[in-house]
Amino acid sequence: MFRTLPIFLLALATTRSIAQAPEIPATRLVGGVTLLEHRADAFARAPKLTVDPKPLLVIGGAGVDPDYGLEHVYQPVVLSDGRIAAFPWIGNSLRIFNAKGAPEKLIGKQGNGPGDFMRTTGLLLLPGDTLFTVDEANFRANWITVGKGVVRSAALLSDIRKTYNLTAIGALPGSRIVWASNLISSTPLPVGERLRRRKPFLVSSPLRDQIAFVDSIPGIEVAGFRTAYRGRKDSTALMVRLGMNSVLAVWGSGIAIANLTGEYAIERRSPTGSVIGRITVPVARRPVTTAMRDAVIAMDLARIDASGGEHMVDIGETRRQARESPFADSLPPIQGLFATPDNTLWAVDGLSYQTGTYWDATAFRIDGAIIGRLHFTGGGVPVYFGNNSVMVRSVDDDGIVTMTSYRIVATK
């Protein structure tokens, strides 16, 4: 099913239409770092936003050509003319949808020849509507345009293995790429112990040969867990479900990072990695409820059942882990960060992934002011924010993915 009204038309209406009476933070300068501190009631005082229920655009869904399926797409990119590019994390063709949402073309196929892909990580939009992605299996970077396909490929350096499993997060001015990793170390932990292992974070040239800086930040929260595959007792480190993980975005000419600690805070860094600012809102984290746990367990069990146990050593043990592996006590303060073309930063609150529930997101202006608080009641997960729109990813009972774009409007 496809609906019209291309997303790029929304650029004609800037966030000024939703940024009425912004919530301004108090400002302090401490040790060269600008602290932008909001009141505890900042979210309640901020302009209230919702979405127009009539979709602007729908892609995917039941009946779509399987070659254009979105089942493994989590990072769509919207071009200046409204076309949408989507590279699945599992799959080897770049899907292109036109400005009305209809499938337009596929770029690339599985292989290691010119224009082929094996395992891409991340998809970025560069100036001139050029798309950038790294193929870790073929050890090369690729520059792509919709009209010409792959217009350039270049080999990554031999030391790529030292920074393996990096994903491109965003592009800074001057052809610099921000990278981070969500690799979960399998190094065992004592059963019951929890910690956040650090993950690499760096800025470099597209080929990673000119590195501006390398740092590490707190990564995914893990816990020691007892395993018993085929009756053999052992221990491992498992990701804490609904737990903490740092999230990043390129914002303006720098980098925004959230969830470095358990508080609602967004750290701002320069392109060279130095801390230059920090936005805080003193709000409590949302507790993880029994209903939230049950929803995640049901999703995990459904994935196991759908696989039929293929490649599983012990499906019974795998199902036990789905039922018993650890959960966080509270959702992360921020689930994701999204910077729009007009430099609004959307911070999405921690998500519970319960079907049919709500989520909230906060719009920050480049000076740290809150220009809106969006409340969405249709479920799903936001995967893209435009200047005045949001694209939401939803999955039906058959596992079919639909992405729907809505116009953001003031709450009446």
C-alpha positions in Angstrom: 0.0 0.0 0.0 1.4 3.4 -1.0 0.3 6.9 0.0 1.4 10.1 -1.7 2.8 13.4 -0.5 6.6 13.2 -0.6 8.5 13.8 2.5 10.8 16.5 1.0 7.8 18.9 0.7 7.9 19.1 4.5 11.1 21.0 4.3 9.1 24.0 3.1 7.6 24.1 6.6 10.4 24.4 9.2 10.3 23.6 12.8 9.3 27.2 13.5 5.7 25.9 13.0 6.0 23.6 16.0 8.5 25.6 18.1 6.1 27.9 20.0 7.3 29.2 23.4 10.4 26.9 23.7 11.6 25.8 27.1 15.0 27.6 27.7 17.6 26.0 29.9 19.7 27.7 32.5 23.3 28.1 31.3 26.6 27.8 33.1 30.2 27.6 31.9 32.3 25.2 34.0 35.8 24.3 33.0 35.2 25.3 29.4 32.1 23.1 29.1 28.7 24.8 28.6 26.1 23.3 30.9 22.5 23.7 29.7 20.3 22.7 32.6 16.6 22.3 32.3 14.1 22.3 35.1 12.5 19.0 36.4 9.2 20.1 34.8 10.7 21.0 31.5 8.9 18.3 29.6 5.6 19.3 31.1 6.2 22.9 30.2 7.4 22.3 26.6 5.2 22.7 23.6 3.0 19.6 23.1 3.2 17.8 19.8 1.4 14.9 18.1 1.1 13.6 14.5 -1.5 14.1 11.9 -3.2 10.6 11.8 -3.3 10.7 8.0 0.0 9.2 6.7 2.2 11.2 4.4 3.9 8.2 3.0 3.8 4.4 3.5 6.5 2.0 2.2 6.7 -1.8 2.6 3.9 -3.8 4.1 1.9 -6.8 3.0 1.8 -7.3 -0.8 5.1 -5.5 -1.5 7.6 -7.2 -3.8 9.8 -9.3 -1.5 12.9 -7.9 -3.1 11.9 -4.5 -1.5 11.0 -6.0 1.9 12.0 -4.0 4.9 12.3 -6.8 7.4 16.0 -6.0 8.2 16.0 -2.3 7.5 16.4 0.0 10.6 18.1 3.1 9.1 16.3 4.6 6.1 17.7 7.6 4.5 15.6 10.3 2.8 17.1 12.2 -0.2 16.5 15.8 -1.0 13.9 14.9 -3.7 11.9 12.7 -1.3 13.2 9.4 -2.5 14.0 6.9 0.2 17.1 4.6 0.3 17.2 1.6 2.6 20.0 -1.0 3.0 19.0 -4.1 5.0 21.4 -5.4 7.6 20.8 -8.9 6.1 20.7 -8.6 2.3 22.9 -7.3 -0.4 20.8 -4.8 -2.4 20.1 -1.2 -1.7 16.4 -0.5 -2.0 15.3 2.7 -3.6 11.7 4.0 -3.2 10.4 7.0 -5.2 8.9 10.1 -3.5 5.4 8.5 -3.6 6.6 5.4 -1.8 6.6 3.0 -4.7 9.6 0.7 -5.3 11.9 2.2 -7.9 15.1 0.2 -8.2 17.6 -2.1 -6.6 21.3 -1.3 -6.6 23.9 -4.0 -6.2 23.8 -7.8 -5.5 25.7 -10.3 -3.5 29.3 -10.8 -4.5 32.8 -9.3 -4.4 33.0 -7.8 -7.8 32.5 -4.1 -8.8 29.2 -2.8 -7.4 28.6 -5.9 -5.3 28.0 -6.1 -1.6 28.5 -8.8 1.1 28.0 -7.2 4.5 27.3 -3.5 4.8 27.1 -1.6 8.0 25.3 1.8 8.2 24.0 4.0 5.4 24.8 7.7 5.5 23.6 10.6 3.3 26.4 12.9 2.1 26.2 16.2 0.3 24.8 16.0 -3.2 22.5 13.1 -2.3 25.5 10.7 -2.3 25.0 7.6 -0.1 27.9 6.1 1.8 28.3 2.7 3.3 31.1 0.3 4.3 31.2 -3.3 3.2 33.1 -5.0 6.0 33.2 -8.4 4.3 34.7 -6.9 1.1 36.8 -4.4 3.2 35.9 -1.4 1.2 33.9 1.9 1.3 31.3 2.7 -1.3 29.8 5.9 -2.6 26.5 5.5 -4.3 24.1 7.7 -6.2 20.6 6.7 -7.2 21.1 7.5 -10.9 24.5 5.9 -11.3 24.7 3.2 -8.6 28.2 2.7 -7.1 30.2 5.6 -8.3 33.3 4.9 -6.2 34.7 2.0 -4.2 38.0 2.2 -2.2 39.7 -0.4 -0.1 39.9 0.1 3.6 43.3 0.0 5.3 44.9 -3.3 6.4 44.4 -2.3 10.0 40.6 -2.4 9.6 40.6 -5.5 11.7 41.6 -3.4 14.7 38.4 -1.5 14.5 36.2 -4.3 13.2 32.5 -4.2 13.7 32.3 -0.4 13.5 29.2 1.2 12.2 29.1 4.6 10.5 27.0 6.9 12.7 27.1 10.2 10.7 29.1 12.5 8.6 30.8 15.7 9.9 31.9 18.6 7.7 35.2 18.0 5.9 34.5 14.4 4.8 34.9 13.0 8.3 32.9 10.0 9.5 31.8 9.2 13.1 32.0 5.5 13.9 31.0 3.4 16.9 30.6 -0.3 17.7 27.8 -2.2 19.5 29.8 -5.5 19.5 28.9 -7.5 22.6 32.0 -9.2 24.1 31.3 -12.9 25.1 34.0 -12.8 27.8 32.2 -14.5 30.7 31.1 -12.6 33.9 30.3 -14.1 37.3 26.7 -15.1 37.3 24.6 -12.2 38.4 27.3 -9.5 38.0 26.3 -6.6 35.7 28.4 -4.0 34.0 28.7 -1.8 30.9 31.6 -2.8 28.7 33.1 0.0 26.8 32.7 0.4 23.1 35.0 2.2 20.6 34.1 5.5 19.2 36.1 7.5 16.7 36.2 10.1 14.0 38.2 9.5 10.8 38.3 9.8 7.1 35.9 7.5 5.1 38.7 5.0 4.7 39.7 5.2 8.3 43.3 6.2 7.3 43.2 9.7 8.9 42.0 9.3 12.4 41.1 12.5 14.3 40.7 10.7 17.7 39.8 7.4 19.2 37.9 7.1 22.5 35.7 4.6 24.3 32.4 5.2 25.9 30.1 3.0 28.1 28.4 0.5 25.8 25.8 -2.2 26.1 24.8 -3.3 29.7 25.6 -7.0 30.1 25.1 -9.5 32.9 26.7 -12.9 33.9 24.2 -15.7 33.2 24.3 -19.5 33.7 23.9 -21.6 30.6 23.3 -25.3 30.2 23.5 -26.3 26.5 22.9 -30.0 26.3 23.2 -30.2 30.0 26.7 -28.7 30.2 26.8 -26.0 32.7 28.7 -22.8 31.9 28.4 -19.1 32.1 28.5 -16.2 29.7 27.7 -12.5 29.4 24.3 -11.7 28.0 22.9 -8.3 27.0 20.6 -7.0 29.7 17.2 -6.7 28.0 15.7 -3.2 27.9 19.1 -2.1 29.4 21.5 0.8 28.8 23.6 1.6 25.8 25.2 4.8 24.6 23.6 6.3 21.5 25.2 8.9 19.2 24.3 11.3 16.4 26.0 14.0 14.4 24.4 17.2 15.4 25.4 20.5 13.7 29.2 20.5 13.4 29.7 18.2 16.3 28.6 14.9 18.0 25.8 14.3 20.5 26.0 11.3 22.9 23.4 10.1 25.4 23.2 7.4 28.1 26.8 7.8 29.2 25.3 7.6 32.7 21.9 6.7 34.1 20.6 10.3 34.0 18.8 12.2 31.2 21.8 13.9 29.6 23.1 14.7 26.2 26.8 15.3 25.9 28.1 17.4 23.1 31.6 16.9 21.6 33.6 18.7 19.1 34.9 16.9 15.9 38.1 16.3 17.8 36.4 14.6 20.7 36.6 17.2 23.4 33.5 17.8 25.6 32.1 21.2 24.8 28.6 21.0 26.3 26.0 19.0 28.2 22.2 19.2 28.2 20.4 17.8 31.2 16.8 17.3 32.3 16.4 15.9 35.8 13.6 13.4 35.2 13.2 9.8 36.5 13.7 6.8 34.3 10.6 4.8 33.5 10.4 1.5 35.5 10.4 -1.8 33.6 7.1 -3.5 34.3 6.0 -7.1 34.2 4.0 -6.3 31.0 7.2 -5.0 29.4 9.1 -8.1 30.3 6.4 -10.3 29.0 6.2 -8.5 25.7 10.0 -8.9 25.1 9.9 -12.6 26.1 7.1 -13.2 23.7 9.0 -11.5 20.9 12.1 -13.5 21.6 10.2 -16.8 21.7 8.4 -16.0 18.5 11.8 -15.4 16.8 13.1 -18.8 18.0 9.9 -20.6 16.9 10.0 -18.9 13.5 13.6 -20.1 12.9 12.5 -23.7 13.6 15.7 -24.2 15.6 17.9 -23.9 12.6 21.6 -23.6 13.6 20.7 -23.8 17.3 22.7 -26.2 19.5 19.9 -26.7 22.0 16.6 -25.1 21.2 15.2 -26.0 24.6 18.1 -24.1 26.3 17.7 -21.2 23.9 14.0 -21.0 24.8 14.9 -21.1 28.5 17.3 -18.2 28.1 14.5 -16.2 26.3 12.3 -16.7 29.3 14.9 -16.2 32.1 17.8 -14.0 30.9 18.1 -10.7 32.7 16.2 -7.5 32.4 16.9 -3.9 33.4 15.0 -2.4 36.3 14.4 0.8 34.3 14.3 1.8 30.7 17.3 3.8 29.4 16.7 7.6 29.6 17.1 7.9 25.8 16.6 5.2 23.2 17.9 7.0 20.2 19.1 10.4 18.8 18.1 11.7 15.4 19.3 15.0 13.9 17.2 16.6 11.2 18.4 18.6 8.2 17.6 21.8 10.0 19.6 20.8 13.0 16.9 19.9 15.4 17.9 16.9 17.6 15.2 14.5 18.5 15.8 12.4 21.6 13.5 9.4 21.8 12.6 8.2 25.4 13.5 4.6 26.3 11.2 2.2 24.5 9.3 -0.8 26.0 8.5 -2.4 22.6 5.0 -3.4 23.8 2.5 -3.7 21.0 0.1 -0.8 20.7 1.7 1.3 23.4 3.0 4.9 23.2 6.4 6.5 22.9 7.6 10.1 23.5 10.4 12.2 22.0 11.9 15.6 22.7 13.0 18.1 20.2 16.1 20.1 21.1 17.2 23.3 19.3 20.9 23.7 18.6 21.2 26.0 21.7 19.7 23.4 24.0 16.2 24.8 24.1 13.3 22.3 24.1 11.1 23.2 21.2 8.6 20.4 21.5 7.6 17.2 23.2 6.1 14.6 20.8 3.6 12.0 22.1 2.9 9.1 19.7 0.2 6.6 20.5 0.4 4.2 17.5 3.1 1.9 18.7 6.0 1.1 16.4 9.5 2.5 16.6 10.7 5.8 15.1 13.6 5.3 12.6 13.8 8.8 10.9 12.9 12.4 11.7 12.6 15.0 9.1 12.3 18.8 9.6 8.6 18.3 10.4 8.0 14.6 10.1 8.7 11.3 11.7 8.9 7.8 10.1 7.7 4.9 12.2 8.7 1.3 11.7 6.0 -1.3 12.6 5.8 -5.1 12.4 2.6 -7.1 11.9 1.8 -10.5 13.3 3.3 -12.2 10.2 6.6 -10.3 10.6 6.0 -7.9 7.7 7.5 -4.5 8.2 5.8 -1.2 7.2 7.4 2.2 7.5 4.9 5.1 7.7 5.7 8.8 7.7 3.6 11.3 9.6 3.5 15.1 9.8 4.3 16.4 13.3 1.7 19.0 14.4 0.9 20.9 17.6 -1.5 19.2 20.0 -4.9 20.9 19.9 
